[in-house]
Amino acid sequence: MRVHVLGDNLEAWTLAGALAQTGCRVSLKQTGLPRADSDMGEPDLQQLLEQQQAAGRLQLGREHEAADLLLVAERHASQESLQASVQAFLGALDAQDQTGMLVALVQPVAIGTTEQLQQWLDDHGAGHVRVLYWPAFIQSGRALESVTRPERILLGCDDEAAIRVIRRLLTPFNRRRDTLLVMSPKEAELSKLAINGMLATRISYMNELAQLAADKGIDIERVRQGMGTDSRIGFQYLYPGCGFGGESFLETLAQLNRELDNKEEPGLLSRVFAINEQQKDLLFQKFWRYFKADIQGRTVALWGCAFKPNTSGVEGSPALTLLRALLAHDVKVRVYDPMALPTLRRTLGDQPGVSYMDSAEQAATGADALMLVTEWKEFWNLDMEAVLARMNTPLLLDGRNLFEPERMAELGWHYSGVGRGVAI
């Protein structure tokens, strides 16, 4: 099958690489692969893209290549921009190249977008082109696996012929068990939004419980384990922390919030957003209280700036909120992250007061506080006694509850996690 992909983001490149791997001829207008240090720089994906380009199945620099399937992976797309993109693509093709062509939208969109685009094509004499909604559930840090080993595949489509084509296309990713669920386009559009909304709600609920636990001297970790034993709840997304981020995730939530918008009475999701923004300020507030507002000129070691492990993306990361608050109060920040430092440099620009370190230990040297923001695996079993010896002040603010409070206290740290029963 010939596939043309519109977009230059993680979803676009992941789908392009995965489909090329199955034998599709995939084209994009981009003239080069993503940079290894970009927020799309996942090693297994990068390797696959290079392999598929070398094999000739992934073709770059092809803006209007004839295709059986047009994958629209552009983020934040309005109905007008979608119409313009599809019109520009179709306008460059011969009529015979449009016969039987499918257009698949994969990003979160306003409910009704797929049907409206189909109606627009029908009204403009292109009813032979069918539009469907195939939401991408691509997780940063494991993007390729998200496509090749999907938990679920949702397909919003009412055209039986189009359904058969997509089902055949996705057979390589859908052989072990049938994970493809077909529904109407509107149902699929809302399902995509609702899934992310539920995940965000669980996280914010746990963060509210963590605050209650801290106030009452309770360890939220024990509570989390107790909650997870209930089969109706489970353990997924029950971890309190210093806030969630990620461009795609936040955009999905913003779209759902627009759908739920009620000016007279803010809804549940508005509260979810508010709690998340509060959590991003949590470590700074603890730092402020610990030093009784005397923070000007102090030095902070920041471990992790990616919005989640195994990715170099920083969009919406709690680290950005934390960094800006610290710098606004003339606090020096020594940052270490295994992957995201190049992205952070591009995001912040030439920002005085920020130093980029080569290791976690180097970042901690001479620091008055250590703040852990991203739960990279390499942080879990570091020699925290040796790290403590490098610090000016033994303050450890754990935004992801990686460490055990009792153990850290034994080593001599002044430790505070999120709802771990030790309040600062």
Secondary structure, 3 states (H helix, E strand, C coil): CEEEEECCCHHHHHHHHHHHHCCCEEECCCCCCCCCCCCCCCHHHHHHHHHHHHHCCEECCCCCCCCCEEEECCCCCCHHHHHHHHHHHHHCCCHHHHCCCEEEECCCCCCCHHHHHHHHHHHCCCCCCEEEECCCCCCCCCHHHHHHCCCCEEEECCCHHHHHHHHHHCHHHCCCCCCEEEECHHHHHHHHHHHHHHHHHHHHHHHHHHHHHHHHCCEHHHHHHHHHCCCCCCCCCCCCCCCCCCHHHHHHHHHHHHHHCCCCCCCHHHHHHHHHHHHHCHHHHHHHHHCCCCCCCCEEEEECCCCCCCCCCCCCCHHHHHHHHHHHCCCEEEEECCCCHHHHHHHHCCCCCEEECCCHHHHHCCCCEEEECCCCHHHCCCCHHHHHHHCCCCEEEECCCCCCHHHHHHHCCEEECCCECCCC
